[in-house]
Amino acid sequence: MEAVRKMAVAGTFYPASCQKLKSMFQTFNKKFDRLEISPKIRKIIPKAVIVPHAGYIYSGYTANFAYRFLAPEKARRFIVIGPSHHVYFKGISGSFFEHFQTPCGNLDIDTPYLFALAKHFNIGFIPQAHAKEHSTEVQMPFLQHYFPERKVIELIYGDVPVKSLMNIITALLHDKDNAVIISSDLSHFHPLKEAEAIDRNCLLGVQNLDYNRLQKCEACGETGIKAMVLAAKTLKLHSKLLDYRTSAAETGDTHSVVGYMSAMFYA
């Protein structure tokens, strides 16, 4: 077993330079700090968030929006859950390494906790699933930036029932030391108006914890979104949408867009 889960998409999805990465976060935060957000909303500390996982130029601001709410979080560990894009497998694979590499330094993986979780929920280890997976990797520079001393766990799911993933998320959120990060982009490659109509099902499904509405949601991390909504209902959590946009905001191309959402779940 290798000690480090090496970064695979630095230089493509996000800057490989720590300095450039910090500059990007600074840009996101300047924009965030200009927003008028009520003190009541600002006080919310979520137990879980949904964030996108495209290149930072497209979805980094939307993801950072959620991390700014997580920032005061007292959680000792962050569990990042994302879909497999490159390898088909059944079930869930845990990142059984000791560290997760980022441009600004390694994060410690909570391997003992992962072993215990794996034993209880039959989580396996598919090394090739982790080798190039961006859905989880792009979250790690955010965590290193805001929580450099905290531990992380990477869970990548393949073909897995929503209920199975929901059970894991529910168990994770029963532990006050945990915060859960669900990674998912929304619809892909539709014209802008069509994409917004499809994505509205995802947005309303999350906002209203409406599982039926999510049946019409088109997302690469659809299983994760559905499992999170079911877990939130089970735990009687509230949900709030934070940001939504499409790639058209960056590219100007309205003919074929990808949708991005961030949201938070709190007691």
C-alpha positions as CSV (number, residue, x, y, z in Angstrom):
1,M,0.0,0.0,0.0
2,E,1.4,3.4,-1.0
3,A,1.6,6.0,1.8
4,V,0.4,8.9,-0.3
5,R,-2.7,9.3,-2.5
6,K,-1.0,11.4,-5.1
7,M,-2.8,14.3,-6.8
8,A,-3.6,13.4,-10.4
9,V,-5.5,16.5,-11.8
10,A,-3.3,19.3,-10.4
11,G,-2.5,21.6,-13.3
12,T,-5.7,20.8,-15.1
13,F,-8.7,21.1,-12.7
14,Y,-6.8,23.4,-10.3
15,P,-3.4,25.0,-10.2
16,A,-0.4,22.8,-9.4
17,S,1.3,25.8,-7.8
18,C,0.5,26.5,-4.2
19,Q,0.9,30.3,-4.8
20,K,-1.6,30.3,-7.7
21,L,-4.0,28.1,-5.7
22,K,-4.0,30.6,-2.8
23,S,-4.5,33.5,-5.2
24,M,-7.5,31.7,-6.6
25,F,-9.0,31.2,-3.2
26,Q,-8.4,34.9,-2.5
27,T,-10.3,35.8,-5.6
28,F,-13.2,33.6,-4.6
29,N,-13.3,35.0,-1.1
30,K,-13.2,38.6,-2.2
31,K,-16.3,38.0,-4.2
32,F,-17.9,36.0,-1.3
33,D,-17.1,38.8,1.2
34,R,-19.0,41.3,-1.0
35,L,-22.3,39.4,-0.7
36,E,-25.0,40.5,1.6
37,I,-25.7,37.5,3.8
38,S,-27.9,37.9,6.9
39,P,-26.2,37.3,10.2
40,K,-28.7,34.5,10.9
41,I,-27.5,32.6,7.8
42,R,-23.9,33.4,8.5
43,K,-24.2,31.7,11.9
44,I,-25.1,28.4,10.3
45,I,-22.5,25.7,10.7
46,P,-23.4,22.8,8.4
47,K,-22.9,19.1,9.2
48,A,-22.7,18.3,5.5
49,V,-22.4,20.1,2.1
50,I,-22.9,19.4,-1.5
51,V,-20.2,20.8,-3.8
52,P,-19.4,20.6,-7.5
53,H,-16.2,19.1,-8.9
54,A,-15.3,20.7,-12.2
55,G,-12.3,22.8,-13.0
56,Y,-11.9,25.7,-10.5
57,I,-12.4,28.3,-13.2
58,Y,-15.9,26.9,-13.7
59,S,-17.1,25.7,-10.3
60,G,-14.5,26.8,-7.8
61,Y,-16.4,29.8,-6.6
62,T,-19.6,27.7,-6.1
63,A,-17.6,25.1,-4.1
64,N,-15.8,27.7,-2.1
65,F,-19.2,29.1,-1.1
66,A,-19.9,25.9,0.8
67,Y,-16.4,25.8,2.3
68,R,-16.8,29.3,3.7
69,F,-19.8,28.0,5.7
70,L,-17.8,24.9,6.8
71,A,-14.9,27.1,7.8
72,P,-15.8,27.6,11.5
73,E,-16.7,23.9,11.7
74,K,-15.2,22.1,14.7
75,A,-15.2,18.7,13.0
76,R,-12.1,16.6,13.5
77,R,-12.5,14.8,10.2
78,F,-14.0,15.4,6.8
79,I,-15.4,12.6,4.7
80,V,-15.4,13.4,1.0
81,I,-17.8,11.2,-1.1
82,G,-17.8,11.3,-4.9
83,P,-18.7,9.2,-7.9
84,S,-16.2,7.2,-9.9
85,H,-15.7,8.7,-13.4
86,H,-13.1,6.3,-14.8
87,V,-13.5,2.9,-13.3
88,Y,-16.7,0.8,-13.1
89,F,-17.1,-1.3,-10.0
90,K,-19.8,-2.3,-7.6
91,G,-19.9,-0.8,-4.1
92,I,-17.7,1.8,-2.4
93,S,-13.9,2.2,-2.3
94,G,-12.0,3.9,0.5
95,S,-8.7,5.6,0.1
96,F,-6.5,3.4,2.2
97,F,-3.4,5.6,2.1
98,E,-1.8,7.6,4.9
99,H,-1.8,11.0,3.3
100,F,-3.5,12.9,0.5
101,Q,-1.3,15.1,-1.6
102,T,-2.2,18.7,-2.4
103,P,0.0,21.5,-3.9
104,C,0.2,23.3,-0.5
105,G,1.0,20.2,1.5
106,N,-0.3,16.8,2.4
107,L,-3.5,16.1,4.4
108,D,-3.6,13.2,6.9
109,I,-6.0,10.4,6.1
110,D,-7.8,9.0,9.2
111,T,-6.9,5.4,8.3
112,P,-7.9,3.8,11.6
113,Y,-11.4,5.4,11.3
114,L,-11.6,4.2,7.7
115,F,-10.7,0.7,8.6
116,A,-13.5,0.6,11.3
117,L,-15.9,2.2,8.8
118,A,-14.9,-0.3,6.1
119,K,-15.5,-3.3,8.4
120,H,-18.9,-2.1,9.4
121,F,-20.1,-1.1,5.9
122,N,-18.2,-3.5,3.7
123,I,-16.1,-0.7,2.0
124,G,-13.4,-2.1,-0.3
125,F,-10.3,-0.7,-1.9
126,I,-10.1,-0.4,-5.7
127,P,-6.7,1.3,-6.2
128,Q,-7.4,2.2,-9.9
129,A,-10.6,4.0,-8.8
130,H,-8.6,6.5,-6.8
131,A,-5.7,6.9,-9.3
132,K,-7.3,9.7,-11.4
133,E,-10.6,10.5,-9.7
134,H,-11.2,14.2,-9.8
135,S,-14.6,14.3,-8.0
136,T,-13.0,13.8,-4.6
137,E,-9.5,15.1,-5.4
138,V,-10.6,18.7,-6.3
139,Q,-12.1,19.0,-2.8
140,M,-8.8,18.4,-1.0
141,P,-7.0,21.7,-1.8
142,F,-10.0,23.5,-0.2
143,L,-9.7,21.3,2.9
144,Q,-6.0,21.9,3.1
145,H,-6.5,25.6,2.8
146,Y,-9.2,25.9,5.4
147,F,-8.5,22.9,7.7
148,P,-4.8,21.9,7.2
149,E,-4.7,20.2,10.6
150,R,-7.8,18.1,10.2
151,K,-8.0,14.5,8.9
152,V,-9.8,13.4,5.8
153,I,-11.3,10.3,4.3
154,E,-11.9,9.7,0.6
155,L,-14.8,7.5,-0.4
156,I,-15.5,6.8,-4.1
157,Y,-18.7,5.0,-5.1
158,G,-19.4,3.0,-8.2
159,D,-22.6,1.1,-8.8
160,V,-24.2,1.3,-5.3
161,P,-27.8,1.4,-4.1
162,V,-28.8,4.9,-2.8
163,K,-30.0,3.2,0.5
164,S,-26.5,1.7,1.1
165,L,-24.8,5.1,0.7
166,M,-27.5,6.8,2.8
167,N,-26.8,4.4,5.7
168,I,-23.2,5.3,5.6
169,I,-23.9,9.0,5.5
170,T,-26.4,8.7,8.4
171,A,-23.9,6.8,10.5
172,L,-21.2,9.4,9.7
173,L,-23.4,12.3,10.7
174,H,-24.3,10.7,14.0
175,D,-20.7,11.3,15.0
176,K,-20.2,15.0,16.0
177,D,-16.5,14.8,14.9
178,N,-17.5,14.3,11.3
179,A,-18.5,16.6,8.5
180,V,-19.6,15.1,5.1
181,I,-18.8,16.5,1.7
182,I,-20.9,15.2,-1.2
183,S,-19.3,15.9,-4.6
184,S,-21.5,16.2,-7.7
185,D,-21.9,18.3,-10.8
186,L,-25.4,18.7,-12.3
187,S,-26.6,18.3,-15.9
188,H,-24.1,18.0,-18.7
189,F,-24.0,19.4,-22.3
190,H,-27.5,20.7,-22.7
191,P,-28.4,24.2,-24.1
192,L,-28.5,26.7,-21.3
193,K,-32.3,27.0,-20.9
194,E,-32.7,23.3,-21.0
195,A,-30.0,22.8,-18.5
196,E,-31.5,25.3,-16.1
197,A,-34.9,23.5,-16.4
198,I,-33.3,20.1,-15.7
199,D,-31.2,21.5,-12.8
200,R,-34.2,23.0,-11.2
201,N,-35.3,19.5,-10.3
202,C,-32.0,19.0,-8.5
203,L,-32.2,22.4,-6.8
204,L,-35.7,22.0,-5.5
205,G,-35.1,18.4,-4.6
206,V,-32.3,19.4,-2.3
207,Q,-33.9,22.6,-1.0
208,N,-37.1,20.9,-0.1
209,L,-35.6,17.5,0.8
210,D,-37.9,16.2,-1.9
211,Y,-36.7,12.7,-3.0
212,N,-39.3,12.4,-5.7
213,R,-38.2,15.6,-7.4
214,L,-34.7,14.2,-7.5
215,Q,-35.9,11.4,-9.8
216,K,-35.8,14.1,-12.5
217,C,-32.4,15.4,-11.5
218,E,-29.6,14.7,-13.9
219,A,-26.3,14.7,-12.1
220,C,-23.1,12.7,-12.3
221,G,-23.2,12.3,-8.5
222,E,-26.9,11.7,-8.4
223,T,-26.6,8.7,-6.0
224,G,-24.7,10.9,-3.6
225,I,-27.3,13.7,-3.8
226,K,-30.2,11.3,-3.2
227,A,-28.4,9.5,-0.4
228,M,-27.6,12.9,1.3
229,V,-31.2,14.1,1.0
230,L,-32.5,10.8,2.5
231,A,-30.0,11.0,5.3
232,A,-31.0,14.6,6.0
233,K,-34.6,13.6,6.3
234,T,-33.7,10.7,8.6
235,L,-31.7,13.0,10.8
236,K,-34.3,15.9,10.6
237,L,-31.7,18.3,9.2
238,H,-32.5,21.5,7.3
239,S,-31.2,22.3,3.9
240,K,-30.2,25.5,2.2
241,L,-29.0,26.2,-1.4
242,L,-25.9,28.3,-1.5
243,D,-25.0,28.9,-5.2
244,Y,-26.0,27.7,-8.6
245,R,-24.5,28.6,-12.0
246,T,-23.5,26.9,-15.2
247,S,-20.3,26.8,-17.2
248,A,-21.8,29.5,-19.5
249,A,-21.0,32.1,-16.8
250,E,-17.3,31.5,-17.5
251,T,-17.2,30.5,-21.2
252,G,-20.1,32.5,-22.6
253,D,-21.1,29.4,-24.5
254,T,-24.9,28.8,-24.0
255,H,-25.1,25.9,-26.5
256,S,-23.6,23.2,-24.3
257,V,-23.3,23.8,-20.6
258,V,-22.6,22.0,-17.3
259,G,-24.5,22.9,-14.1
260,Y,-23.0,23.4,-10.7
261,M,-24.6,23.7,-7.2
262,S,-23.6,24.1,-3.7
263,A,-25.8,23.5,-0.7
264,M,-25.6,22.8,3.1
265,F,-27.4,20.7,5.6
266,Y,-27.6,21.7,9.3
267,A,-29.4,20.9,12.5
